[in-house]
Every structure is written in C-alpha cells, then in structure tokens.
Amino acid sequence: MLNLATTLGQAVGPSITSAVKTVTGTSTAAFAISIVMAPCAVGFVLSLRKVR
C-alpha cells in the first residue's frame, strides 16, 4: 500500500504541478499546495494498520 502511494505521487505530482504553474503563471501556488498536502499524506500513512 505504501509503495502504491509513493509511486502514484511520483507519477501524478509533476503533472499537477505543471498544470498549477500553467494556470497561475508561478510556482508559488504549487509550493503552497505541497505544503498543505504533506501533513495530509503523513496523516494517511500513519492511519494505515499493520498487516498480521
């Protein structure tokens, strides 16, 4: 599950960042979104349960 989340983020992240930069004309919004999403990702990872 963790590998899927990592791979998905690496695959989709650059496309989303590029789209945000194209729409806004600056990378500042993309960095702001990243700052908000990082704690969300930590919360999701910490909520995963151990496999028995």
DAJOVEN-V879102 format. One line per field, one symbol per residue. ss: DSSP state (@ for helix, = for strand, . for the rest). phi: phi as a letter, one per 20 degrees, with the letter a starting at -180 (. if undefined). burial: b if it has 16 or more other C-alpha atoms within 10 Angstrom, else e. Layout:
ss: ???
phi: ???
burial: ???
This chain:
ss: .@@@@@@@@@@@@@@@@@@@@@@@...@@@@@@@@@@@@@@@@@@@......
phi: .fffffffffeegffffffffffenbegffffffffffffffffffefefee
burial: eeeeeeeeeeeeeeeebeebbeeeeeeeebeeeeeeeeeeeeeeeeeeeeee
